[in-house]
Amino acid sequence: RQKGSFDNDCWSMERQQDMLSVIGKMHKFVIAKVHGFCLAGGTDLALSCDMIIAAENAKIGFPATRANGTPPTNWWMYHCGPQWAKRMLATGDMLWGRDAARIGLVMDAVPAEQLEAAVMSLAKRMSFVDTEMLSAHKRIVNLAMEVMGGNTMQRLAVEMDARSHLAT
């Protein structure tokens, strides 16, 4: 693999991260519906969403952490805690959706044939709440994650990923 400069790598990944950060910045909730394989960048996208519902048989993970770097958009610790985040990143293992729900990586896991209905049911329940109220709820939780260092950790995740790309 061709090695680029650390700064160019960071710049490129920061632009990708900026696109995903729009999900958190918008005032509307975004529910990720995960089925099939949710790997690498797919997990960056899903973990950037406000809520995640997965099929029980979905496969979720970031196998590239074995050799290619660390996730540049890294919300793992905020979803499943430090021990599971370390395990998933250190091994590149994949979890079934049902196991991802058990450790808190996703909010819920349902049989694949019920996934669409489960997501739509949650969205419908939320639709009965005033949009200004929903926005307030999302923003206060996002501010709490910001106070917990979430945005700073995203910046550091890019730099650590770029540094890992320099490994031989």
N, C-alpha and C positions, 0 to 999 in steps of 0.2 A: 504494500500500500504506500502511496506517495505521501510523504510527510509535508504538510504545509506549515505556515507560521502559527504560533500560538495565538497571536492577535487576530489573524484572519479567521481561524477556526472559531474563536470566541465571537467575533462579529457575526459570522454566519449563523451560529446557533442562537445568539441573542435575537436575531431577526425572526427565527422560527419560534422562539419562546414568546416574542412579542405577539405573534399571531394567536398563540394559544391563550395568552393572558387576557385576550378580549373576552373570553368566556367568563372569567371571574369579574371583570370590570363591568360587564353589562348588568343592568338592574333586574333583568329577568332570570329566573331559574333555568338551568339547563340540566336535563336528565340524560345520562348516558345509558343506552340500551346495548348491552354487550352480549353477543352471541358468536359462536365459532371461535376463532383465534383472535385474541387481543394482546398483541405482542409489541415490544419495543415502542415505536412511536405511537402505536395504538393505545398503549398504556399511558403515554404522555397526554394524549387527548382525553381519554376516559378519566384519568385522575385529576384533570383540570376542571372537570364538570362538577356541578354542585351536588349531585346525587348519582349513584350508579346502581343500576339493577342489571344483574347478569343471569343468563341461562345457567342452570346447575351444571351443564356439561360444557360451558365455555372454558377455554384455556387462557389463562391470564399470566403474563410474566414478561421479563426482559432478558431473554437468553444472551443477548449481546454483552451483558455485563461480565461474561466469562472471559472475553478477550478484546472487546472493541471500545470499552469505556463505560462510564456511568451515565444514567439517564440525565439528559440536559434539562429536562423539566421534571424536577424530582419532588413529588408530593407523597412519596411512599411513607415516610415516617409520620406524616400528618394523618394518614389514613389507617395505618395498621400498627403504629408504635415502633420504637427503636429496635426491639429484638427481631420482629418479623421483617422489618425493612432491611436490617443487616443480613438476615438469612436470605431473603429474596435477591438482594444485590450481590451478595458474596457467592451465591451458587448459580444464579441465572435460572433457577427452577421455575416451572410453570405450575400454577394452581388450577384446580377445577373451580368453576364459579361458586359451587356450594362451599368449598373450603375458603375461598376468598371472602365470602360473607361471614364465615365463622370467625375469621381474624380481623374483620372490620375493613378490609381492603375495598370491598363493595358493600353497599347498604343492605342488599337483599339478593337472593338467588332463588329462581323459580324454575320449574320444568320448562324446557325450551318452547313447548307448544303454548305455554301460558305467558311468555315474556311480553309480547305486544300488549296483551290485556292488562298485565300488571303495571306496565309503564303508563298506559293510557288511564288506568284507574287512579294512579297517583297524580297524574297531571290534572285529571278532572277534579279530584278532591281539592287540589291547590287552586283551581280556577274559581272556586267559591269564595276565596279570600280576596279582598280588595288588592289591586295591583300595587298601590302605595304601601300597604302593609307588607306584602310579599317583598317588595324592594327593601324596606326597612329591615326585615328579618335577614335577608341575604347580606346586606351591607354590614350589619353588626357582627355577624359571624365572620365575614371576610376581614373586617377590621381586627377582630380578635386574633385571627391567624396572622395578620400583618404584625400585630404587637408581639406575637410569639416568634417572629422572625421569618415568616413564610416567604416574603418577597426577597429578603436578604439571602435566604437559603437557595432560592431559584438562581440568583446571580452567581452564587458560589458553585452551584451545581454545574453551570456552564463552564466555569473556569476549571473545575476538577475534571470534567469530561474532556475539555481541550488538553489539559495536562496529560490525561491518560492516553490520548491519541498519540502522544510523543513517545510512549513506552515502546520498547523493541520487542 
